[in-house]
Amino acid sequence: MKKIGVLSDTHNLLRDPVLDILKGCDAILHAGDICREDILDLLRPLGALYAVRGNNDSGIGKYLSGRLEFDIEGIRFLMVHNRMDIRALPEDTKVVIYGHTHRYAEEWEGGRLYLNPGSCGLGSTPTMAILEIEKGRLSVRKITLPCGSAAAQK
C-alpha cells in the first residue's frame, strides 16, 4: 500500500502535527502557496515530493511549475494550485489535486477524484488529506488538524 500526504496553502507555516502525519507517507503532494524554500526542505526527506507554484510563491516560484502530471502506482495525477487554471485535462487523469481556496473539497466526477486538501497553514480549521493506494484502489481520508498552541510554527 502507498500512503500519500496531500497538503496546500501552508503559507510559511508547517505545523508539527503535519510533519508527524507526513513521516508515515511514501509521497507528499503540495498544491502551492508554500512561500518559503525551507518549507520544501523540511518536506523533501519525508518522501517523494511533488509541489506546484501557487499565487503567493513569487520567491520560490521560479523553481516550481504551475502544473504537474505524474503517476503513482499506475494512477495518473494532475496537480495545479487553482482549479480554474485547468485548461486541458488528459483523459487518463484519475486524480486532480488543487488548492487556493483554503477549503477542503472532495468530489468524484466520472470516476475521477478532484481533491482540495484545504489549508494546513492558515485558517481557523486547518485540513489536509491522506490518499492510500492499494492494488489499484484509491481511498481518501480528510484530516482536521489541531489549532492554537498544539500547532507549532516552523
Long-range contacts (C-beta under 8 A, 24 or more apart in sequence): 1-132, 1-133, 1-134, 2-26, 2-27, 2-72, 2-73, 2-132, 2-133, 2-134, 3-27, 3-130, 3-131, 3-132, 4-28, 4-29, 4-72, 4-130, 4-131, 4-132, 4-133, 5-29, 5-46, 5-47, 5-128, 5-129, 5-130, 6-31, 6-97, 6-115, 6-117, 6-128, 6-129, 6-130, 6-131, 7-31, 7-117, 7-120, 7-128, 7-129, 8-32, 8-33, 8-54, 8-81, 8-97, 8-98, 8-99, 8-100, 8-116, 8-117, 8-118, 8-119, 8-120, 8-128, 9-33, 9-54, 9-99, 9-100, 9-102, 9-118, 9-119, 9-120, 9-121, 9-122, 9-123, 10-34, 10-35, 10-39, 10-119, 10-120, 10-121, 11-35, 11-56, 11-119, 11-121, 11-122, 12-36, 12-39, 12-121, 13-121, 13-122, 13-151, 13-153, 13-154, 14-39, 14-42, 14-43, 14-121, 14-153, 14-154, 15-120, 15-121, 15-126, 15-145, 15-151, 15-152, 15-153, 15-154, 16-150, 16-151, 16-152, 16-154, 17-145, 17-146, 17-150, 17-151, 18-120, 18-128, 18-145, 19-46, 19-154, 21-128, 21-130, 21-143, 22-46, 22-47, 25-130, 27-72, 29-77, 29-79, 29-97, 31-79, 31-80, 31-81, 31-97, 31-98, 31-99, 31-100, 31-116, 31-117, 32-56, 32-57, 32-64, 32-80, 32-81, 32-99, 32-100, 33-57, 33-81, 33-99, 33-100, 33-119, 33-121, 34-60, 34-64, 35-59, 35-60, 36-60, 37-63, 38-154, 39-154, 42-154, 50-77, 50-79, 52-79, 52-80, 52-81, 53-81, 54-81, 54-82, 54-99, 54-100, 55-81, 55-82, 55-100, 69-93, 72-133, 73-133, 73-136, 74-136, 75-133, 75-136, 75-138, 83-114, 83-116, 94-138, 95-131, 95-138, 104-129, 104-142, 106-140, 106-142, 113-138, 113-140, 115-140, 120-145, 126-151
